[in-house]
Every structure is written in C-alpha cells, then in structure tokens.
C-alpha cells in the first residue's frame, strides 16, 4: 500500500515550462562555476608536497602478511580508507561503524581505478576472518580489505576517526600525497572520479591542469568494463 504524504506548505512555486527552463539555465551557470572550482582545487592537490613514508607497516590479507608497498598491488598509486570495524565500535562483531558501512556501500568497482594505475584498500583492526564474513554478507566482495596490525592508523591521524589517505610510489619508496578526514571529506569518496581527484596524478586526462610530464591520455580512452578490463578503442 502506497502512503500519501503531503508536500511542505513552503515548497517552491509551480511554474510554466518556459519559466522552469529559465530557472534551470540560471542555476546551470553556477553549477558550471562550481565544477571549474572543483577542477582548480584538484589541480592544486596535484601540486601538494609529498611526505616520504619511512616506517614499515604490516597488514594481513587473504594470502598472508603484507607491507604497505604490497597494498599497491604493483600499481603506482594507492588509496587507503581506514574503516572502523573492531572491538568496542558499534555493533561489533556483527556490524562495522554505520558511517564506514555507508562509505563502503558507495564504492565503485576498483577496476576503474586500476585502469588509472591506482589501487584501493580498506584497512581495519578486525581479524581477517571477521572482515571476510562482513564483506560477504554486505556485498562488499569487490573491495580489497585488510587487517592492520600496528601504528599505521595512529601515525596517519586516523586512530580515533575514519579517513582516506592517498599514496604514490617511486620503486619501493612510498610517499603520502593527500589525506581527508571527517564526515564531509569522506562522504565524497566511493565515486571513481572523486577518488582520482585526490590522487597525486589525478584522472590523468589531457584536459587536466597538471605539472609537466604527468601521464595523460584522452578522456574516455581508459574506461573499462569491470568484468573483463577491456576498453572500447573505437569510441569517438
């Protein structure tokens, strides 16, 4: 049975199609300005200084012990989200933090980040068996998720809150390039575009304002079907 709910008494006016289109065009001007401002902010992120990661960190994954470098999975960039899933948080051990769970629900298939030489990892203090159980029940099998075992969270300022950190590597040397913490920062994450916009290399598309020598390709050329990893080279 469908419930009928009344609209608020103070809703905007009902107008003609012409008036609606005019209002939409006025708003579009501001939306385009907002997009350009976001692009400029992402360009500034790509010029952020890098912080060398000198300490060795240890994680546990399905195949055993891993280092931070291992989480890159051979790719050049890494995005790490610290999710609160551990004893003493929320409805442990049945559920992860409700906010972190909502973030996980938004995460697009990592194949699209992988196509830009970027890996994604979630890390939590929960034992791996609990992580695997939670992923299977919640439909998060596409998210690489590891147990952190040391001070990684505290060293990057996320031991008492969730956060997203971006890293890049030069061979075996890892650098921290960006971090966002708190609800308003992390609520933007999950979307492939927003993830790439916080990385040192960005979307790596030819229209971006990036430092000289950064990898760039035409837009759309790197888009893939996540089940095969194939691109559509004939796309115009």
C-alpha positions, 0 to 999 in steps of 0.5 A, a space after each residue: 500500500 502506497 502512503 500519501 504524504 503531503 508536500 511542505 506548505 513552503 515548497 517552491 512555486 509551480 511554474 510554466 515550462 518556459 519559466 522552469 527552463 529559465 530557472 534551470 539555465 540560471 542555476 546551470 551557470 553556477 553549477 558550471 562555476 562550481 565544477 571549474 572550482 572543483 577542477 582548480 582545487 584538484 589541480 592544486 592537490 596535484 601540486 601538494 608536497 609529498 611526505 616520504 613514508 619511512 616506517 614499515 607497516 604490516 597488514 594481513 590479507 587473504 594470502 598472508 602478511 603484507 607491507 604497505 608497498 604490497 597494498 599497491 598491488 604493483 600499481 603506482 598509486 594507492 588509496 587507503 580508507 581506514 574503516 572502523 570495524 573492531 572491538 568496542 565500535 558499534 555493533 561489533 562483531 556483527 556490524 562495522 561503524 554505520 558511517 564506514 558501512 555507508 562509505 563502503 556501500 558507495 564504492 565503485 568497482 576498483 577496476 576503474 581505478 586500476 585502469 588509472 594505475 591506482 589501487 584501493 584498500 580498506 584497512 581495519 583492526 578486525 581479524 581477517 576472518 571477521 572482515 571476510 564474513 562482513 564483506 560477504 554478507 554486505 556485498 562488499 566482495 569487490 573491495 580489497 580489505 585488510 587487517 592492520 596490525 600496528 601504528 599505521 592508523 595512529 601515525 596517519 591521524 586516523 586512530 580515533 576517526 575514519 579517513 582516506 589517505 592517498 599514496 604514490 610510489 617511486 620503486 619501493 619508496 612510498 610517499 603520502 600525497 593527500 589525506 581527508 578526514 571527517 564526515 564531509 571529506 569522506 562522504 565524497 569518496 566511493 565515486 571513481 572520479 572523486 577518488 582520482 581527484 585526490 590522487 597525486 596524478 589525478 584522472 590523468 586526462 589531457 584536459 587536466 591542469 597538471 605539472 609537466 610530464 604527468 601521464 595523460 591520455 584522452 578522456 574516455 580512452 581508459 574506461 573499462 568494463 569491470 568484468 573483463 578490463 577491456 576498453 572500447 578503442 573505437 569510441 569517438 
